[in-house]
Structures are given as structure tokens and as C-alpha cells.
Amino acid sequence: MTFSHPTRRKTLQMLGLAGAAGALAPNLLVSAAHAAPPETPTGQIVVGFSQEPTVFNPLMPRIEVDDGVQFSLFDPLFRVDTQGVIQPALAAEVPTVANGGLSEDGLEWRVKLRDDVTWHDGTPFTAEDVKFTLELVVDPNFRSWRTLGHNLVRDITVVSPTEITWRMEETFSPYMSILAETFMVPKHILEPEADRNTAPFNNAPIGTGAFKWGNRIAGDHLELVANTEYYGEGPYIERLIYKYIPDLTVLYTQFKSGDIDIAGVQYISQDNYAEASKLPGKVVNVVPTATIESIYLNMGRPQFQDPAVREALYAALDKQTIIDALYYGLPTPSETYLPKQSYYYNGDLPPHEFNIDRANKLLDDAGWARGSDGVREKDGVRLAFTNSTTAGNHLREQTQQFVQQTFKDIGVEMTISNLPPAVMWGEYWTMSQFDTVLVGITFMSGADPDVSARFHSDSIGAQGGKGANNGQYVNEEVDALLAEGAQTFDPETRKPIYDKIQSIIRDDLPMLPMFQYATVRGHKEGIMGIEPNINTRIDTWHAAAYYWDK
Amino acid sequence: MARYILNRLGQSIILLVIVSIIGFSVLHLTPGGPLSQYALTPGMTQEAMDRISEQMGLNRPLPVQYLDWAWRLLQGDWGTSYRDNQPVLDVIGRHLFATFLLMGSSTVISIAIGTWIGIRGATHRYSVFDYTATVGAMIALSIPTFWFGLVAIYLFSLKLGWFPAGNMYTIGDQSVLNYLHHLIMPSVVLALVNIAVWSRYMRTATLDVINQDFVKTARAKGASERRVLMKHIVGNALLPMITLAGMQLPNLLSGALVTETVFTWPGMGRLFLDSLGYSDYPVVMGLLMFSAILVLIGNLIADLVAAAIDPRIRLA
């Protein structure tokens, strides 16, 4: 199964339908060729994860496996479907200007909620819970995952148990996608707690999701049980088990032996793809993800000030060989930071060409002359820098050695300097202490193409900024376009803005885009309802729809 | 004797303080920290990281953080895991059982078999058995455990289907038989290396006493060969083994990282690695103190037992 790339027209139609599509959405998820899901939840499915989910308060900082579990336990107001369309979840409809949910200027929000939702303890879910959640995420005493967007919300008013309104300090269209990643938490459980950071809820969560908390054996597995009162589609299985298997080889072995039913994050390693695809009784697919592998340049360094240098480095990057030789040909080359499946992907960017001669000529023309040691130099700046990534990531380390060779051919000296993960992604990365970094980043936030946190000049941590512009990229035009893109909710109006941003960044090359990742995913034959979704971080985003076809 | 114990206890407490200061400093001075795992999370910003770091008290001066931690520890509060949000002692306790089960069974197997091989190797020196045991031990010691583990999984799980490929039990079936079924492969794989170790120690220890005068005297007195072996040779050869066994106590509870990983056994070794990877300071410090205490207790017990058995130590 691969991703069908929706045509522009089709996507726009679906976006237009967003408000009304709620009732149709479940049908899209189940293929008609197989037996219907069972009437009552039946059987169990074991999903193997190579990291351990440990964060169960969905508003606290989390990694992707935590996301995977939280999607089963909780619901947001909206969720993003496989086509990138925002669908109602706990909300009755997605607010638009047309249905009166949004004011023309995007500042006034009115969200109608479902009236048939209860928490796992039987208490009804109401607008009070939404208000509590939106206030808790910006509570200065609470260890909130993120406040972006939420910090613009003012005057939250509960109109009725099924209706809530608020005002935004400024128009911020990515907020719709942010809400799609904000799980609602129960007011009646958390409000009485003096310290929400350490509340018992955080280890025995109560949500509205398709599965209820069962029990957890720390370091081993987590058992969730079907919520038979669930308002939405499913659940069709009685028990959903997330099993922690800390090693990818072992994860794959247990997938082969049948100990786990689904090989979840970090999936099957690429070198096992050929064998895995031939395993009897197993379904193995290549699924693209939103993560883009690139070489991040620290634009604060003198070596990277000259655009000719960045262009030459890009031309000296033999992407295809790296993809074929190291990644088994699975990822696809990329010119931008957005995945090809995104509605906002710009497909008209100039294609990359690996050309050492051109790269050399670019540098010669720009006046970078080779020194006695073969390394180019101009105005006292040597074209020499370090490249860092997580130590022990073999594919990345081999990629570095390969890049090192082709860079050497154009008179550039790249020294490999890798660090253990906690060091690499600590201040070394967040405070831009690196020269260049080989990194895979998901730039989208949900389905939203806003990259202000990554490319806006206000977002440079090393310069006191608030975001994650770790490459210290500054471009006034991009700043203006990012602001403009966040001002409007209409996808058709936003698309050209983000096309333009991608085009400028492709010209500026603050990061040298390499490829879009593809993962090898596997599950046992007979498991139905698995649907990859480029707009979420994890494959279990919709475990409610899983069932056994027997 | 009481004075001896008190002396040892005093030394132990000073050692613990030193260990804690060094451990705390090294851990906190290492670049990175508990928040770096979130650095690549989509939507994560420097502002959010700074805010959370402030809330967690991570930007206080290091000595303040240490004193705060140590003061709480003295009051019996081992802290709360950053990763898991649970009390450190609970976290350790939950992994302790798994480790104890695995290490306990493998230690019993390895001591029993290793001692037997060692004695037999020494009493039948340069026999086929001795050579086979020596070569076998060298092989077992030089081949990494994970290789044994993976081969065992390949053979006995994937090909023959005799044993499960890993895990402590089948989820949903927590019967004793199910635990045993899962326990056999990892404990035998782990025991392989330890059998080699124990057999080598035991062989040397036995050879040390086998030609001593008191053994000759025993034989001259007309004691049966069996009595000479069991009482005079083995009895004395086991003495250094007690010290070794005492030093094994921390190993017993600190887990076997590699075996635990290969067989997805939720024990202490993996907890330590995971906590280190996440910079989960409270748990890492908890584990450090826990194993430091075990080392000290293990050595103390070994010394006391040795003193009880061997009057020369007591007198010294």
C-alpha cells in the first residue's frame, strides 16, 4: 500500500467538505473488500514500539510513542485525516466562516461540541473541559508541551455544555492544526489537584478515547481495554497492547516469530525490507513519512555566508547514491522541507543535480581558491567545517563519510564530529553551536505548513528567540510571507504563499534537503483498518479502527 | 566483632557520600539533559524548553540541586522519575523482580555447574574433560552474550519453536509455567558465560589446595578419597569463592543489559540504560546509590562470612 497523492482539485473538494465530512470519514477508512468489523470488540492486538511510552498526560512534553498511546486514550477537538483534511472529533463541526464558527478576520471562534461524549469514568464531556484544557496549557505552573497558539487565546466563554467561544489576540491559522494535536483532559479529575505536574491522573489517565487505561508494567508493556461507550467508530478489539522492545533487531525478530502483531515505531529497519516483504503471513509496506533528511548549515558561520558556497555544496551532494547504496532505495529525493503528500508541497522547484564540475566552477567563479592543502579559502575563511549527528546511527555515519568524499572533490574539508543523543540534541543543537548537522526533521505541525518556528528570524534560540530556527536562517521576505500565511484560513489562498516560501528557501539553501524518509511497516495478515497518515507522527493514530478479519 | 562491623559501616557511609557527589556532578555536567529528547519534537521551541527547565528546577546552581537531592534522600525521598513521573523507588522496585528472577536463576545454574566443572577439571588435570572445559570456557568468554542470545532465538524460537523469542511472560498469561518457559533461554544464555568464569576460578582455587600438606595429612590419616575431596579440598577451595560470590551480589541485582535487551526482559540493566539515555537524573542517581549500597553490603557480608569461617581474618 502506498500513499495516493490527492490531486489538487480532489483535495480542495475535500477541504470544502471539511465541516460536513464527519459522518463520512469512518467509511473512508475501511476497505469494502474485507469482512465488516465485529459487532462487539473481539481479540487483542500487540503493537511493538522501540521506545517506551511514559508520558500519559497528553499536555506534557512527549515523544512520538507517547503520541501513539495518547491517540488511543484521548481525543482532540479535531483530527487530521489521511488526506490532510481537518475533521471534527470531539467538536460537532469544524468551525469555518461559512458555518459561523469563525469571524471573517479569524479572531472570533465558536466551537460546537458533540453532546454524546463521556469520559472513561462516565462523567459527561462538556465545554467546561475544553475551557479547562485551554487554560491549563498556558498555566505558568504547568509543564506544558507547548503554548504556541494557545497563548493567543483570550476570553474563553462557555456558552452551553456543547458550545464554547473565544477570541484570538491575533489571527493565527495554524491554530486549527495545533488544536488537532491538543488532547482534551477532564476538568473534574485535574482541577482539584494542587500540582497537575504530579497528579495521579498522569499515570492512570482518564480520557474520552476509544480505549481505556488497563495496566502498565513499566519497562515492558501497556495494556489498554476497549471503551464500549465510545462515541466514534470502533473500537473493534478488546485489548490493545503496546509492547516496548528496545532494540530494532529484536523488534523485527519478534515480528517474525509472531510475538507482536504490528511492528510499530521505529518500524522495520530498511536492511530487513527485502526479507520482510517475503515473510509468510505478514503484510509489509513502504510508507513515506513527513520527516525530511537534510544537512543543516549554521548560517551564523562565516563559511556559509556566500550563496555560491551553499549552492556548490548542494551540487556536490550525491543524493541518489546515498539513497540507493545506504537506504535501499526506499526514500525519495526532496527539494523542500514538506513531504510530497502534503497539500502545500511545492512540486515546481528546480531539481537537484549531482555535478562536481558545476560545484567546482561555482566556487572558482566566486573566488574561493584552493590552498596548498587542497582546501579552498577566501578572505581568510577556509571552507572547512564539522558535521555532527547522533553517534551510533550507522546509516547517518556512513552518509557522512560519503558526503565527506564528494565535498573533498570540490576542495571542502568536512570533519565528522558525532555526539551521543542527549548531547547532540541539547544546547549544541538548540543554541546553534554546530557548524553543520545531518538531521531528520518533521517540519509540518500536523497538516499545517507553518514553519515560523523553524525559519522565522524571531525563532533563533541562540539570539534570544523563542523558536527552533537552529540554522539561524534570516530572510526578511520569508518572515513577511510566514506572517501572511498565518493570517488566513483558506487553503487556496495559503497555498501560493507557502509555495513561494519553499521556493525562496530552495534558492537560499540554509539547509541542503536530501530526501523524504520512507519507513518499512509490517503487520500480521488479517489485521484490518491500519491507515498510514502523513499528518500524524505515528501509525497508531487511529487504532480505534483496527480489527481482525477472521 | 561489633567494633569491626561499626568500623566498616562508618567507612561505607563516607564512601556513599563520595560516590553520590561524583555521580551527581558527572551526570549533571554532561552536556544535554532530560529535555534534549524533545528538541526534535515538531512544534517544540526554545521558549518552551526554557520554561519547562525552569519549572523542573534544572537551572539552579549544581550544589543547590545536589543538596536538595541529598536532603530529600536523607528523609527517605528518592525523588520522582522525569521520564516516568513515578517515585524512583517504585520504578526500581518494579524492575528488581525481573532482574532478580533472571539473575538469580542464571547464577544458581552457573555456580552449580561451574563449581562442578572446576573441581572435576582440577582433580582430573590435563584429562580430556579438563581440556574440553578449558577450551569451552575460553570460547564462552570470548563470544559476546548477544551473539549467543540471537543464535538461541534463531534456533529455538524461529526454527524449532520450542521457546518464545523473548519477554518475561505472555501478556494475559501470568502462570508460573509461562514464566519458566520464558525464563529458560535467557537464563541459560546468561549462565554460559558465568559457568566459564566460575569454573576457571574454582579450578584454580582447587589446584591451590590440592597439594597442600593438610590434604596429604588427611590422606595419611586414612580418610576416604571422597571425604578428602569434599571436606578438605572443596571446603578450603570454596573460601575464596565466598568473597567472589559476595562481589557478585550487586551484579545479581544490577541486571544484565545485553541479555535483557536481546530477550526484551524488563530488568534493571535496561532501566539504567533507558534512564541514562533520557538523562532521567533522579532514577540514574537512585540506581547509582542502590548499586553502591549493594556493593558495600555484598563486600561486608563476604568479609563477615569469611571471618566467621576463617579465624585468621578475625584475629587480624
Interface residues (C-beta under 8 A of the other chain):
Chain A: Q44 V46 E52 T54 V55 N57 P61 R62 I63 P140 N141 F142 R143 S144 W145 R146 T147 L148 I178 E181 N197 T198 N202 N203 I217 A218 G219 D220 H221 E223 R239 I241 K243 Y244 I245 P246 D247 T249 V250 T253 Q254 K256 S257 D259 L419 P420 P421 A422 V423 M424 W425 G426 E427 Y428 W429 T430 M431 V439 G440 I441 T442 F443 M444 S445 A453 S459 G461 G465 K466 G467 A468 R537
Chain B: T30 P31 G32 G33 L35 S36 Q37 Y38 A39 L40 T41 P42 G43 M44 T45 Q46 E47 A48 M49 R51 I52 Q55 M56 T80 R83 D84 N85 Q86 V91 R94 H95 A98 L150 I153 S157 L158 P164 A165 G166 N167 M168 I171 G172 T261 V262 F263 T264 P266 G267 R270 L271 L273 D274 G277 Y278 S279
